[in-house]
């Protein structure tokens, strides 16, 4: 048993040495000087660093990043999205190899590591070990509701924001964005944006600088409904705009032939490409299937 633990310990150390070289501290800048505060980030591609929107919000288009091997490098903020709390920076001169992003979603109970610079800039490259405590969480803050968040007990403190949440082979499964604290201290509940959303949003931020979204004139929510085989998650219309073809209580079954089983399935389809087009939306209404042709209109910024 001791030899097994020793091997695990050695492999874990090697993993973290590889990961910290791909992780950085981010200092937002205003008018060429540091604006105060910091966050974390990680190498998405050879010259692209991903972090949180709230880390660089208010910066004047640039930030200073600091890596363990390359020192401090100025970076340009290419784009930022408040709804997903993601931002992308371009920084040349980073020698590390970018992280791999895992294709499969995380599983409850699997080990994970949160890497970043918590609390103070002197604590760069800190690591905390935990497990995935939940998936598919909706985390509602004052202005934004985050979709499909990963819950973990790996410690996420202020400053960890934007750093990677990785699995035991060093693949990114999420981007740390929120730790919660109780009056007695750390509550053991933190959240990360899943890699699925990173893969969707980051390329659009690189190309356009922002994310364009569509609306179908309705608000939707996820709920559990009874089926012949037990319970399943349903996507239900909770509110409609005047003139909408959808009705409150409609269950969205598919859009353009693609099955909708969770709220994010629909949200990721309402992207830049469908604005101005008619979507074929199949719903269950009063126990019967109904197909609606709904115009996807531009969604106004929050």
N, C-alpha and C positions, 0 to 999 in steps of 0.2 A: 504493500500500500504506500509506503514512504517513497519508493522509487517512482510510482505513478504520480504522486503529488509533485515530486521534484521535476518530472518531465512536464507536467502541466504548468508548473511555475516557470520553467525555462521557456516554454512555448509562448506563454502569456507575455513575458518580458520582451521576447523578440517581436511579437505582434505589436506591442505598444511602441517599441522603438521605431517601427515602420510607420505607424499611424501618426505619431506626433510630428514627424517630419512633413506630413501633408496637412497639418493643422496650423492655424495662425491666430494671432491676436489682431483685432481690427480697431483702429482709432479713427473715428469720423473727423473730417476736417471742414473748417469754414474759413474761406478767404486765405487758404494756404497755411493755416495753423490748426493744431489739434483743438477740437471743440470741447474736449472733456468727456470722460467716460470711455468705455471700451466694450467690445463684444468679441466673439470668436467666429472663425470661418474655416473653410476647408477647400482643398483643391479639387474642383469638379473636372476641369480639363487643364491642359498645360499652362494656359494663361488666364484661366477663369476661376474665380473664388466665389463660393456661395456663402451667404450669411443670412441673417434675418433682416426684414424691412425695418423693424424698429431699432436695429443697431445703427443704421445709416440714415434714418429719417431725420431730416433737418440739415444734413451735411450739404455743402455746396459743390456737389458733383464729384468729390474725391475723398479718399481715405488713405491712411497709412496702415500698411499691414506689416506684421513682424513675424518671421518664421525662425525656427531654431537654427537653421543652416544658412539662410540667406540674409539675415538681419532685416532692416526696415526697407520697404519698397513702397513707393507711391502707387496708388491704384485708382483707376477711373471707375465711377459707379455707372454701369451700363444700363441698369434698370432695376425697378423695385415694385413690389406688389403688396399692398396692405392686406388684402383679403386672405392671402396665403402666408403672409409674413415672410416672404422670400425676397432676396436681393442678390444681384450678380455684379461682381467687380472684375475688371480686367487689370491684371498685373503681370508685367513681363520680368523675367529673370528668376523665377522660382524653379529650382532644379529638381525638386522632388517629383516622383511619379504620381499622377492623380489617383484618387480613390476609385475603386470599382463600386458601382451601385448595384445592389442586389435586385434581381428581377422578382423574386418571390417575396410576398409580404411576410412580416414577422409572425411568429407563433407565440401564443401565451406560454410563459414559462421558460422561454429560451434566454440564455445569457446575453447580455449586451453591455457595452461600455460607452460612457459619455466622456468626450474629450473636449477640453477648452481651457479658458482662462477665468476661473471663478473669482468673484469678489475684488481682487486686486491684480494689476498687471504683473506683479512679481510672481504670481502663481500660474504663469503660462505653462501649458502642457500638463495640466492636472488631469487625472483620470479617475473615474469612479466606476465601480462594477455593480451590476444589478441584473434584474430580469425584466422581461417584458410582462407587465402586469395586466395589460388590456390592449385591445386593438379596436379600431372603428369608433373611437370616442368622439363625440361632438363637444367641443370646449367653447363655451360662450363667454366672451369678454364684453366690455362695455360697447365696443363699436364693431366687433368682428366675431363671427362664429367659425371656428376652425373645424374642418371636416376630416374624419377618418384618423384622428390623432392617435399616436402610439402612447400608451401609458407605461411608465417605468419607475422603478424605485432606485435606479441609478441617480445619484445626487446631481441635481441641476440647480445651480445658484446663479444670482445675477452675474453677468459676465460670461457665463456658459452659452448664452444665447447665440445661435448661429453655428455652433460647433457640431460635429458629427456624432450621431449615435450609430455605433458599429456592432456587427456581430462578431463571433469568435474567430472568424477568418479575416476580419478587417474590411468587410464590405459595408458600405453605408446603407443603413436601413431607415434612417431618419435624420432630421435636423432639429436639434434641441431648441425649444423656444419658450418654455415656461416651467418654472418650478413653483410649487406651492408651499407655503409655510404656515404653521399653526403658532399659537401663542407660546407653546412650549418648545418651539424649534422646528426643524425640518420635519415635514409631515410624511415623507417617503413617497410622495406622488409628484411625478414630473411628466412633461409631455413633449413629444417630438412630432414634427411634420413628416409624414411617411414619404419614402423614396418614390412612390407612385406619383405623388403630386409634384415632387421635385423634377421628375422626368418630363412632366407635362408643361410646367411653368417656366423653367429655366431657359429652354431654347427660345421661347417667345420673348422673354426679357432681353436676351442677347440680340435678337433680330429687330424687335420693335421698341424696346425700352419700357414697355408697359404691357398689361394684359387686357385685351378687349373681350367682353362677355356679351352674351345675348340673353334676352328674357322672353318668356312665353306668356307674360301677363299674369303670372300666378306665383304664389309662394308655396313651397312644398315642405313636408316634414316626414321623418321616418317614424314608423310605429310598427308594433308587432300585431299581427292579425292571425286568427285561427284558420288553419287549413285542414283538409282531411288527414294530412300526415303530421299534424301538430301545429306549431307556430312558425311563422316566417316573417321576415322584415318586409314591410310594404312602404312604398313611396306614395304619400297621400297629399292631395291638394288641400292646403289649409286656408288659403286666402286668394281671391281673384280680383283683377282690375275690371273696371267697367268695360263691357263689350267683349270680355274674354269668352272663348268657346268652352273653356274648362269650367268645372263647377266644384265648389267645396265638397270634399268627400270623394272625388274621383281618385281611383288608384291607378297610377301610371304603370303600365305594363311594359311598353316598349316605345322607342323613338327611332323612326326610320329602320325598323326591323331589328334594332338592337335591344336586348332585354334589359330592363331597369329593375334592379333588386335592392338598391340602396340610393340614398340621396346623392351621393357623389357621382354615381353612374350618370345621372341626368346633368349634374352641374358641369362635368367635364365635357359633355357634348355641346353645351351652350357656349361655344367658343367663337373666336373671330371668324372662322370659316363659314359658319351657318347664318351669320347676320344677313338679313334681307332675303332669306330663303324660307320656303314653307316646309315645316316638319310634319311628318305623318306620326301622330301620337295616338297610340292605342291605350285606352283606359278601360277600367271596370267601373261601370256606373249602375247602381241599383241591381247588381248581380249580373249584368250583361256587358259584353264587350262592345266598345264603340270606338270607331276610328275618326280622329279629328285632324284637319289640316290647319296648322297653326303657324302664323308668321312669326319668325324669330326677329325681334327688334333689338337695336343696340341697348345695352343696359347702362344706365347712367352711373358714374362713379359714386361710391358711398359718401 
